Amino acid sequence: MDLRDDYSFCRELMVPNEYILWTGKPNQGTVFSVFTGSSLLLNIVFLGFSYFMLELAKNSDEKVFALLWVAFIAVGIYGLTIWPFQAYYQRKNTLYVITNKQIYRKRWKKITKLSASEMPNYETTYHNNGTATIRFTLNYIPSWSNGETVEKHFSLENLTDVTRAQQAIAQMDTE
């Protein structure tokens, strides 16, 4: 853990008798470790299809093909050049705090939390690089879904000391 990391972001959100059980952050990895093979393949397909759209735009008087070409080329370039760096720096600026009452996650300046009283079961996924991700699946019914349940995920990603994080989760007060 780096001493420069500021885990005090959750102090003002904590209630009386709430104390910190564990602090951590995701394993950094490299820019290429956040970029999966399927993402690379999908972005190559987008760029390939943008070439097809360029040929259609050249051979047609329709302006919609030129607009579609711009859209596909923009998505492909974003996915290959900007997105991996954005995901890397988001991971670099993420901090986790587990208290006896809540789990706090800070990404950049956005703080989200998961209350122990509303916490569902979790699943742990172990990665090849020795890290693991703890993922909570939350079910909720938004107003626009006509009563259909929608899944939302809250996760602690790429943890190097996942055992201590799991022990802290087990120590949380669920009342």
Disulfide bonds with the S-S distance in Angstrom:
none
